[in-house]
């Protein structure tokens, strides 16, 4: 969401940087309608927002707000990674413990990208 995603094709759709950080406040668990601004005309466009890491959702919600206020329709948010803080509460600790017991395979995590799968 830093506005420097680059141009390309992902699943047949254009990939473009549409946002840059603006002067509005943005903090942990605090979304802002003025934290981002669009860098291109987005009105009447359908946008799938891609976020690298989801921690509290404040950045993703702020980015979606900026796009929506500029006239775009945000059809969804695709998150690449989710950060879990095991100290947040017992549920987070349980998720952390359960996932820590599963061996990680980079190949398996990206298997949906491999041909013939």
Secondary structure, 3 states (H helix, E strand, C coil): CCCCCCCEEECCEEECCCEEECCCCCECCECCCCCEEECCCCCCCEEEEEEEEECCCHHHHHHHHHHHHCCCEEEEEEEEEECCCCCCCHHHHHHHHHHHCCCCCHHHHCHHHCCCC
